[in-house]
């Protein structure tokens, strides 16, 4: 009898059985994100969401966003920690949705790996599911793709897309902002998921630091600090929008605070944010000093301790601060909206950071 030496999918590096096991392992985590509008279970060709739930809206607007986590995934791989990176993915997506006032409804994910390690994939999905619970949205589907030959066996990347809904009359954004509005900052949990190409270059290539190195000013290892999950603000922002008048939100991601805030400031107005109202966490000072990075370069790359901004009318400021305090959100009045001068840009930082 002649032995069959023909090629197979497995010999090309794709393990279908491992992929099936990964799906089984992740099912328990996906169930935790279920909303009443979700139909069916994991494993179908498409996730189903009952759109009849939108009938309660007069004019529902669907909002959509997609994002990844960038080079932060490389640190998760190097540390062998896979169950936090999903928080970052969810935060990057849902907090873009909530900027316009949209409630995140559901997400789908895409995980690309060099080789399927079922437990590892399940850990990534666990983090995504936990993030969805924090955001109040469902994880209704996804895809795990095995790319042997293109990625190393331990390499992976993640991406996700989300959909939300907002009543047309409650849509937030530049059209609502007025001179005299108050700018409220919400603290970040650290670097979040932006600027890691700069951070990795500065701390590893230039300063020669290691992920397992304990850093006194951080109070923990460098790896623990760099993998701190992105804070998810969506439920806090939605709670504020239901409680008080809100004109806009701004999610502080790539480009920094000023550039992202400028995206929601209309022509004719100018946002002024006072640096002296907060102290950036020690990781930002560490990056700046280790790489001799100028302050303006840091500010246009990193969030500098502010992950989300709310712009509210002056009469809503006290209510907003009380609500955030009740919800355990570290927030403060950081600036204001003023009439725009001839030579001003949409948003600017003034003063020096508090010490």
C-alpha positions as a printed NumPy array, in Angstrom:
array([[  0.   ,   0.   ,   0.   ],
       [  1.458,   3.344,  -1.026],
       [  1.711,   5.954,   1.73 ],
       [ -0.103,   9.183,   0.94 ],
       [  2.513,  11.934,   0.894],
       [  0.267,  14.622,  -0.577],
       [  0.08 ,  18.07 ,   0.925],
       [ -2.615,  19.016,   3.433],
       [ -3.842,  22.107,   5.205],
       [ -2.195,  20.829,   8.393],
       [  1.16 ,  20.316,   6.665],
       [  0.908,  23.907,   5.44 ],
       [  0.654,  25.01 ,   9.051],
       [ -3.09 ,  25.468,   9.635],
       [ -4.612,  23.421,  12.458],
       [ -8.403,  23.348,  12.079],
       [ -8.866,  21.21 ,  15.212],
       [ -6.948,  23.742,  17.31 ],
       [ -9.175,  26.467,  15.952],
       [-12.29 ,  24.518,  16.89 ],
       [-10.948,  23.999,  20.416],
       [-10.259,  27.727,  20.726],
       [-13.91 ,  28.445,  19.864],
       [-15.098,  26.016,  22.543],
       [-12.824,  27.561,  25.157],
       [-13.986,  31.106,  24.431],
       [-17.731,  30.406,  24.477],
       [-18.115,  30.825,  28.24 ],
       [-16.596,  34.305,  28.081],
       [-18.678,  35.423,  25.127],
       [-21.852,  34.365,  26.999],
       [-21.057,  36.89 ,  29.722],
       [-21.485,  39.745,  27.215],
       [-24.921,  38.675,  26.017],
       [-27.648,  41.315,  25.726],
       [-31.358,  40.467,  25.279],
       [-31.222,  41.625,  21.642],
       [-28.622,  38.991,  20.695],
       [-29.919,  35.966,  18.787],
       [-28.189,  32.621,  18.402],
       [-24.819,  31.64 ,  19.773],
       [-21.167,  31.617,  18.863],
       [-20.174,  29.571,  15.849],
       [-22.534,  30.839,  13.161],
       [-21.401,  32.61 ,  10.04 ],
       [-22.749,  35.936,  11.294],
       [-23.753,  37.434,  14.617],
       [-27.414,  38.408,  14.918],
       [-28.821,  41.412,  16.765],
       [-32.566,  42.098,  16.979],
       [-32.956,  45.547,  15.441],
       [-36.58 ,  45.796,  16.578],
       [-35.075,  47.095,  19.824],
       [-34.462,  50.34 ,  17.922],
       [-38.194,  50.976,  17.529],
       [-38.159,  52.928,  20.773],
       [-36.102,  55.593,  18.995],
       [-37.788,  58.337,  16.986],
       [-34.886,  58.543,  14.542],
       [-32.11 ,  56.112,  15.446],
       [-28.671,  56.845,  14.045],
       [-26.257,  53.93 ,  13.854],
       [-22.651,  54.702,  14.697],
       [-19.743,  52.421,  13.828],
       [-16.051,  52.37 ,  14.699],
       [-13.12 ,  50.027,  14.186],
       [ -9.64 ,  49.924,  15.674],
       [ -6.781,  47.788,  16.89 ],
       [ -4.286,  47.946,  19.738],
       [ -1.122,  48.721,  17.811],
       [  2.298,  47.551,  18.926],
       [  1.117,  47.018,  22.502],
       [  0.317,  43.456,  21.404],
       [  4.061,  42.798,  21.116],
       [  4.487,  43.488,  24.832],
       [  1.649,  41.098,  25.674],
       [  3.363,  38.432,  23.567],
       [  6.755,  39.001,  25.177],
       [  5.288,  38.847,  28.68 ],
       [  2.976,  35.938,  27.924],
       [ -0.009,  37.92 ,  29.249],
       [ -2.982,  37.638,  26.916],
       [ -6.083,  38.391,  28.997],
       [ -5.748,  42.193,  29.242],
       [ -5.132,  43.253,  25.659],
       [ -8.843,  42.767,  24.902],
       [ -9.745,  45.564,  27.33 ],
       [ -7.587,  47.85 ,  25.199],
       [ -9.34 ,  46.761,  22.02 ],
       [-12.822,  47.366,  23.418],
       [-11.827,  50.723,  24.883],
       [-10.418,  51.94 ,  21.585],
       [-13.668,  51.095,  19.791],
       [-16.537,  51.815,  22.186],
       [-15.14 ,  55.093,  23.452],
       [-14.984,  56.357,  19.882],
       [-18.669,  55.453,  19.577],
       [-19.726,  57.217,  22.761],
       [-18.143,  60.501,  21.635],
       [-21.25 ,  61.218,  19.542],
       [-23.527,  60.035,  22.363],
       [-24.043,  56.554,  20.932],
       [-24.721,  53.585,  23.188],
       [-22.434,  50.699,  22.135],
       [-24.628,  47.746,  21.159],
       [-22.279,  45.046,  19.933],
       [-18.754,  44.261,  18.789],
       [-17.032,  41.726,  16.586],
       [-13.35 ,  40.883,  16.79 ],
       [-10.606,  39.643,  14.48 ],
       [ -7.623,  37.762,  15.885],
       [ -4.783,  36.926,  13.535],
       [ -2.135,  34.445,  14.741],
       [  0.886,  32.652,  13.349],
       [ -0.245,  29.452,  15.047],
       [ -3.442,  28.76 ,  16.956],
       [ -2.723,  28.073,  20.611],
       [ -6.297,  27.485,  21.834],
       [ -5.756,  28.594,  25.427],
       [ -3.98 ,  31.736,  24.256],
       [ -6.744,  32.688,  21.833],
       [ -9.337,  32.011,  24.536],
       [ -7.44 ,  34.299,  26.933],
       [ -7.472,  37.1  ,  24.36 ],
       [-11.213,  36.67 ,  23.868],
       [-11.697,  36.576,  27.649],
       [-10.195,  40.058,  27.821],
       [-12.379,  41.277,  24.964],
       [-15.475,  39.859,  26.65 ],
       [-14.584,  41.448,  29.987],
       [-14.129,  44.755,  28.2  ],
       [-17.521,  44.397,  26.529],
       [-19.123,  43.819,  29.94 ],
       [-17.516,  47.034,  31.205],
       [-18.845,  48.84 ,  28.12 ],
       [-22.331,  47.339,  28.289],
       [-22.165,  45.874,  24.785],
       [-22.372,  42.341,  23.409],
       [-19.616,  40.4  ,  21.685],
       [-21.662,  38.724,  18.951],
       [-19.019,  37.22 ,  16.688],
       [-15.494,  37.233,  15.434],
       [-12.815,  35.475,  13.441],
       [ -9.582,  33.73 ,  14.33 ],
       [ -7.237,  33.493,  11.354],
       [ -4.086,  31.376,  11.267],
       [ -1.343,  32.782,   9.023],
       [  1.656,  30.423,   9.056],
       [  4.598,  31.723,   7.083],
       [  3.467,  35.328,   7.448],
       [  3.561,  35.448,  11.259],
       [  5.805,  33.612,  13.696],
       [  4.208,  30.905,  15.839],
       [  3.86 ,  33.245,  18.814],
       [  2.916,  36.376,  16.869],
       [ -0.61 ,  37.751,  16.846],
       [ -2.635,  40.886,  16.227],
       [ -6.159,  41.931,  17.175],
       [ -8.745,  44.265,  15.692],
       [-12.39 ,  44.929,  16.35 ],
       [-15.441,  46.767,  15.09 ],
       [-18.386,  48.071,  17.054],
       [-21.864,  49.434,  16.379],
       [-23.849,  51.81 ,  18.533],
       [-27.036,  53.857,  18.347],
       [-28.003,  57.396,  19.268],
       [-31.242,  59.34 ,  18.933],
       [-30.771,  61.938,  16.179],
       [-31.952,  64.773,  18.415],
       [-29.374,  63.769,  21.053],
       [-26.39 ,  63.554,  18.718],
       [-23.367,  65.199,  20.362],
       [-20.651,  67.137,  18.609],
       [-19.279,  70.509,  17.476],
       [-22.691,  71.962,  16.607],
       [-23.633,  72.001,  20.301],
       [-20.509,  73.639,  21.721],
       [-20.794,  77.248,  22.85 ],
       [-18.445,  79.879,  24.264],
       [-18.391,  79.555,  28.053],
       [-18.686,  75.759,  28.049],
       [-16.608,  73.91 ,  30.616],
       [-13.976,  71.315,  29.699],
       [-13.937,  68.359,  32.106],
       [-11.045,  65.891,  31.97 ],
       [-11.27 ,  62.235,  32.94 ],
       [ -8.072,  60.515,  34.053],
       [ -6.496,  57.805,  31.962],
       [ -5.286,  54.554,  33.506],
       [ -1.87 ,  55.121,  31.951],
       [ -0.633,  55.052,  28.385],
       [ -3.784,  53.261,  27.154],
       [ -3.035,  51.946,  23.63 ],
       [ -1.377,  54.781,  21.761],
       [  2.188,  55.894,  21.251],
       [  3.754,  52.513,  21.937],
       [  6.111,  52.768,  18.98 ],
       [  7.668,  55.808,  20.649],
       [  7.501,  54.232,  24.113],
       [  9.164,  51.   ,  22.986],
       [ 11.876,  52.881,  21.091],
       [ 12.65 ,  55.134,  24.039],
       [ 12.519,  52.623,  26.887],
       [ 13.97 ,  49.548,  25.172],
       [ 16.213,  50.765,  22.346],
       [ 17.525,  53.964,  23.912],
       [ 17.322,  53.373,  27.672],
       [ 17.938,  49.614,  27.543],
       [ 15.222,  48.841,  30.072],
       [ 13.617,  45.401,  30.45 ],
       [ 10.004,  44.417,  30.894],
       [ 10.746,  42.524,  34.112],
       [ 12.683,  45.461,  35.577],
       [ 11.153,  46.957,  38.72 ],
       [ 10.878,  50.736,  38.372],
       [ 10.732,  52.534,  41.703],
       [  8.786,  55.558,  40.501],
       [  6.156,  53.271,  38.961],
       [  5.917,  51.042,  42.021],
       [  5.897,  47.924,  39.833],
       [  7.677,  46.341,  36.908],
       [  7.897,  48.154,  33.595],
       [  5.922,  45.368,  31.918],
       [  3.076,  45.652,  34.417],
       [  2.877,  49.391,  33.794],
       [  2.961,  49.109,  30.01 ],
       [  0.256,  46.431,  29.961],
       [ -2.116,  48.401,  32.216],
       [ -5.455,  48.09 ,  30.369],
       [ -7.129,  51.048,  28.717],
       [ -9.856,  52.605,  30.853],
       [-13.322,  52.207,  29.325],
       [-15.477,  55.322,  29.758],
       [-18.607,  54.512,  27.744],
       [-21.03 ,  53.779,  30.599],
       [-19.807,  56.8  ,  32.574],
       [-20.248,  59.086,  29.565],
       [-23.71 ,  57.703,  28.826],
       [-24.706,  58.161,  32.467],
       [-23.653,  61.798,  32.273],
       [-25.552,  62.348,  29.018],
       [-28.703,  60.944,  30.654],
       [-28.278,  63.087,  33.77 ],
       [-27.156,  66.496,  32.528],
       [-26.785,  68.519,  29.359],
       [-23.642,  67.502,  27.463],
       [-22.377,  69.175,  24.317],
       [-19.506,  66.905,  23.286],
       [-17.036,  64.24 ,  24.288],
       [-13.509,  63.754,  22.973],
       [-11.67 ,  60.425,  23.195],
       [ -7.971,  61.159,  23.741],
       [ -6.047,  58.67 ,  21.604],
       [ -3.318,  58.998,  18.972],
       [ -2.46 ,  62.649,  18.46 ],
       [ -2.824,  63.605,  22.091],
       [ -5.23 ,  65.762,  24.06 ],
       [ -5.136,  69.022,  22.095],
       [ -5.46 ,  67.442,  18.66 ],
       [ -8.343,  65.187,  19.67 ],
       [-10.194,  67.932,  21.499],
       [ -9.8  ,  70.196,  18.455],
       [-11.759,  67.629,  16.421],
       [-14.969,  68.537,  18.284],
       [-14.422,  72.301,  18.587],
       [-16.271,  74.241,  15.862],
       [-14.89 ,  77.083,  13.779],
       [-14.968,  80.351,  15.661],
       [-14.334,  78.788,  19.074],
       [-11.216,  77.716,  20.941],
       [-10.655,  75.221,  23.768],
       [ -8.146,  76.187,  26.442],
       [ -6.938,  73.41 ,  28.776],
       [ -4.827,  74.34 ,  31.802],
       [ -1.979,  71.895,  32.453],
       [ -1.754,  73.014,  36.091],
       [ -5.06 ,  71.25 ,  36.874],
       [ -3.464,  67.806,  36.928],
       [ -0.238,  65.85 ,  37.27 ],
       [  0.519,  63.269,  34.553],
       [  1.352,  59.814,  35.899],
       [  5.019,  58.885,  36.401],
       [  5.155,  56.768,  33.24 ],
       [  4.887,  59.905,  31.111],
       [  7.815,  61.521,  32.921],
       [  9.761,  58.276,  32.553],
       [  9.287,  58.239,  28.779],
       [ 10.157,  61.918,  28.491],
       [ 13.357,  61.692,  30.5  ],
       [ 14.549,  58.347,  29.105],
       [ 14.292,  59.571,  25.533],
       [ 14.889,  63.286,  26.122],
       [ 11.542,  63.752,  24.419],
       [ 10.361,  67.349,  24.236],
       [  7.093,  68.144,  25.985],
       [  5.242,  69.07 ,  22.794],
       [  6.308,  65.777,  21.219],
       [  5.035,  63.866,  24.243],
       [  1.756,  65.786,  24.164],
       [  1.058,  65.099,  20.516],
       [  1.822,  61.386,  20.941],
       [  0.581,  60.361,  24.41 ],
       [ -2.578,  61.122,  26.404],
       [ -0.543,  62.644,  29.284],
       [ -2.99 ,  61.314,  31.863],
       [ -6.296,  62.328,  30.256],
       [ -8.277,  59.612,  28.475],
       [-11.606,  61.331,  27.834],
       [-12.943,  64.886,  27.763],
       [-16.504,  66.084,  28.353],
       [-17.588,  69.525,  27.178],
       [-20.643,  70.714,  29.106],
       [-22.467,  74.022,  29.636],
       [-21.401,  75.838,  32.8  ],
       [-24.648,  74.959,  34.595],
       [-23.933,  71.232,  34.112],
       [-20.395,  71.266,  35.499],
       [-21.284,  70.675,  39.147],
       [-23.72 ,  67.889,  38.267],
       [-21.065,  66.257,  36.097],
       [-18.464,  66.382,  38.861],
       [-20.894,  64.892,  41.387],
       [-21.87 ,  62.1  ,  39.014],
       [-18.269,  61.227,  38.238],
       [-17.416,  61.213,  41.951],
       [-20.333,  58.871,  42.649],
       [-19.17 ,  56.546,  39.867],
       [-15.54 ,  56.54 ,  41.007],
       [-14.284,  58.427,  37.958],
       [-11.254,  60.64 ,  38.601],
       [-12.342,  63.863,  36.876],
       [-11.678,  67.592,  37.176],
       [-12.448,  70.911,  35.498],
       [ -9.516,  71.422,  33.163],
       [-10.475,  74.332,  30.945],
       [-13.072,  76.249,  28.989],
       [-14.357,  77.149,  25.539],
       [-13.763,  80.74 ,  24.433],
       [-14.197,  82.855,  21.326],
       [-11.486,  82.128,  18.808],
       [ -8.827,  84.73 ,  18.011],
       [ -7.316,  85.247,  14.584],
       [ -4.217,  83.173,  15.331],
       [ -5.556,  80.426,  17.58 ],
       [ -6.09 ,  76.764,  16.77 ],
       [ -9.01 ,  74.584,  17.796],
       [ -7.529,  73.592,  21.174],
       [ -4.406,  74.416,  23.137],
       [ -2.738,  73.573,  26.443],
       [ -1.546,  76.39 ,  28.71 ],
       [  0.54 ,  76.618,  31.898],
       [  2.725,  73.971,  33.461],
       [  1.72 ,  70.584,  34.857],
       [  1.077,  70.372,  38.577],
       [  3.745,  68.623,  40.636]])
